[in-house]
């Protein structure tokens, strides 16, 4: 998801008795939900009394939220009681991914005792499982896997370039400001319960202000506990805000 807001004043002359304001405001919000369920039930074969049940659940989730805002005054003259040039941006991501695999077996008279199936796993939610018990020959396998990559980025800029800003009011302030907010909510829970074989694998990458990388680079950075690979391939691209007045004359009376 990508969004951007831009407000521009270029080659202009503005005269206002009150306040003159140049605003750019952007808000990007994504709520992503993925639910994958698998349930397998097996009864004993009437000929040999053997029951087999296999359940698999796999999910790959990539959620990317990018926003931006720019307020620009270029080659212009603004005269007003007060002057405000500002940019504001908010990016928010809430990711919920749920994966479950459940196996149930019943019956069977071949040697092997009794056992149960299994269940497992989620990201950003909760996973529960149930199991039933059979007697005799059976086999049950439950396998779940989750790979999630969640990224939030935002950048804002408020720039005054080659311009004249003059206020005439008694409390005539000149303000140039930029502000950005980023939030990411991600919860990882992977639960597996298996009578004979249960496997649950979870890999999750969550970042704010970093350019998305492939899973290999993310995995290496996570293992070494440092963004060496991302920095080597110019992946920082940090979120931030910039407020600047360049080659301009601000006059607050």
C-alpha positions in Angstrom: 0.0 0.0 0.0 1.4 3.4 -1.0 0.1 6.9 -0.6 1.5 10.4 -0.8 0.2 14.0 -0.4 1.9 17.0 -2.0 1.1 20.7 -1.7 3.1 23.1 -3.8 3.3 26.9 -4.2 5.6 27.8 -7.1 6.3 31.2 -8.9 3.5 32.8 -6.9 2.7 36.0 -4.9 0.3 35.6 -2.0 -1.0 38.5 0.1 -3.3 37.6 3.0 -4.8 39.8 5.7 -5.0 36.8 8.1 -3.0 33.6 8.2 -1.4 31.9 5.1 -1.0 28.1 5.5 0.5 25.5 3.2 -0.4 22.1 4.5 0.3 18.5 3.2 -1.3 15.7 5.2 -1.2 12.0 4.4 -2.5 9.0 6.3 -1.9 5.4 5.2 -3.4 2.5 7.3 -3.6 -1.2 6.5 -5.3 -4.0 8.4 -4.4 -7.3 6.8 -6.0 -10.6 7.9 -5.2 -14.0 6.5 -6.9 -17.2 7.9 -6.0 -20.6 6.6 -7.5 -23.8 8.2 -6.9 -27.4 7.4 -8.7 -30.3 9.0 -8.1 -34.0 8.2 -10.0 -37.0 9.6 -9.2 -40.7 9.0 -11.1 -43.8 10.0 -9.5 -47.2 10.2 -9.5 -49.3 7.0 -12.0 -52.1 7.5 -9.6 -54.6 5.8 -6.4 -54.0 7.8 -7.5 -51.7 10.6 -5.0 -49.0 9.7 -5.8 -45.2 9.8 -3.6 -42.4 8.5 -4.2 -38.7 8.7 -2.0 -35.8 7.5 -2.7 -32.1 7.9 -0.6 -29.3 6.4 -1.0 -25.5 6.6 1.5 -23.0 5.1 1.2 -19.2 4.6 3.4 -16.5 3.3 2.3 -12.9 4.1 3.9 -9.7 2.8 2.4 -6.4 4.1 4.0 -3.2 3.0 2.7 0.3 4.0 4.4 3.4 2.6 3.3 7.0 3.0 4.7 10.5 2.3 3.8 14.2 2.5 5.5 17.3 1.0 4.7 21.0 1.5 6.8 23.1 -0.9 7.1 26.8 -1.4 9.4 27.7 -4.3 10.3 31.0 -6.0 7.4 32.7 -4.3 6.5 35.6 -2.1 4.0 35.3 0.8 2.8 38.2 2.9 0.3 37.5 5.7 -0.5 38.0 9.3 1.2 34.6 10.1 2.7 32.0 7.8 2.7 28.2 8.3 4.3 25.6 6.0 4.0 22.1 7.3 3.8 18.4 6.3 2.4 15.6 8.4 2.2 11.9 7.7 1.0 8.8 9.6 1.6 5.1 8.6 0.0 2.2 10.5 0.0 -1.5 9.9 -1.9 -4.2 11.8 -1.2 -7.7 10.5 -3.1 -10.8 11.5 -2.2 -14.2 9.9 -3.6 -17.4 11.2 -2.7 -20.9 10.1 -4.0 -24.2 11.6 -3.7 -27.8 10.7 -5.7 -30.5 12.5 -5.6 -34.2 12.2 -7.9 -36.8 13.7 -7.6 -40.6 13.5 -9.9 -43.3 14.9 -10.1 -47.0 14.9 -7.5 -49.6 14.0 -6.6 -52.9 15.6 -3.0 -53.4 14.6 -0.2 -53.0 17.2 0.7 -49.5 18.0 -1.3 -48.4 21.0 -3.3 -45.3 20.9 -2.6 -41.8 19.8 -4.0 -38.5 18.6 -3.7 -35.9 15.8 -2.3 -32.5 16.1 -2.9 -28.8 15.4 -0.9 -25.7 15.1 0.0 -22.2 14.6 -0.6 -18.6 13.8 0.9 -15.2 13.4 -0.9 -12.2 14.9 -3.7 -14.4 16.3 -4.2 -17.5 18.3 -4.2 -21.1 17.3 -6.0 -23.9 19.0 -6.1 -27.6 18.3 -8.2 -30.6 19.2 -7.3 -34.2 19.1 -9.1 -37.6 19.2 -7.7 -40.8 20.4 -7.8 -44.1 18.5 -6.5 -47.5 19.3 -4.7 -49.9 17.1 -2.6 -49.1 14.0 -2.6 -45.4 13.0 -0.4 -42.5 12.0 -1.0 -38.8 12.3 1.1 -35.8 11.1 0.4 -32.1 11.5 2.8 -29.5 10.0 2.4 -25.7 9.9 4.7 -23.1 8.5 4.5 -19.3 8.5 6.7 -16.7 6.8 5.7 -13.0 7.4 7.4 -9.8 6.3 5.8 -6.6 7.6 7.2 -3.2 6.6 6.2 0.4 7.5 7.8 3.5 5.9 7.0 7.2 5.9 8.8 10.4 5.0 7.8 14.0 5.1 9.3 17.3 3.9 8.5 21.0 4.4 10.7 23.1 2.2 10.9 26.8 1.5 13.3 27.6 -1.4 14.3 30.9 -3.0 11.3 32.7 -1.5 10.3 35.6 0.7 8.1 35.1 3.7 6.8 38.3 5.5 4.3 38.5 8.4 2.4 41.7 9.2 0.5 40.7 12.3 1.3 41.7 15.9 2.0 38.1 16.7 3.1 37.2 13.2 5.0 33.9 13.4 6.6 32.0 10.6 6.6 28.3 11.1 8.1 25.6 8.9 7.6 22.0 10.3 7.5 18.4 9.4 6.3 15.4 11.4 6.0 11.7 10.7 4.5 8.8 12.8 4.8 5.1 12.1 3.3 2.2 13.9 3.4 -1.6 13.4 1.5 -4.2 15.4 2.5 -7.8 14.8 2.1 -10.8 17.1 3.6 -14.3 16.4 2.2 -17.4 17.9 2.8 -20.9 16.5 1.4 -23.9 18.3 1.6 -27.5 17.3 0.1 -30.5 19.0 0.6 -34.0 17.4 -0.1 -37.5 18.6 2.9 -38.9 16.6 4.5 -36.1 14.6 3.9 -32.4 14.9 6.1 -29.6 13.4 5.6 -25.9 13.5 7.9 -23.3 11.9 7.6 -19.5 12.2 9.7 -16.9 10.5 8.7 -13.2 11.0 10.4 -10.0 9.9 9.0 -6.7 11.1 10.6 -3.3 10.4 9.8 0.4 10.5 11.7 2.7 8.3 13.7 0.1 6.3 13.4 -0.8 2.7 12.0 -4.3 2.2 14.7 -7.0 1.5 14.4 -10.6 0.3 14.0 -13.3 2.9 17.6 -14.4 2.8 19.0 -11.0 3.6 16.4 -10.5 6.3 17.3 -13.9 7.8 21.0 -13.1 7.9 20.5 -9.7 9.5 18.2 -11.3 12.1 20.7 -14.0 13.0 23.7 -11.7 13.4 21.6 -9.1 15.2 22.7 -6.2 13.0 21.6 -4.7 9.7 24.9 -5.3 8.0 23.4 -6.8 4.8 20.7 -4.2 4.5 23.2 -1.4 4.8 25.5 -3.0 2.3 22.8 -3.0 -0.3 21.4 0.5 0.6 18.4 -0.9 2.3 18.2 1.5 5.3 16.0 4.1 3.6 15.0 5.3 7.1 11.7 7.0 7.7 12.1 10.6 8.7 11.1 14.2 8.5 12.8 17.3 7.0 12.0 21.0 7.5 14.3 23.4 5.6 14.5 27.0 4.5 17.0 27.5 1.6 18.0 30.7 -0.1 15.0 32.5 1.3 14.2 35.6 3.4 11.8 35.1 6.3 10.7 38.3 8.0 8.5 38.1 11.1 7.3 41.5 12.2 
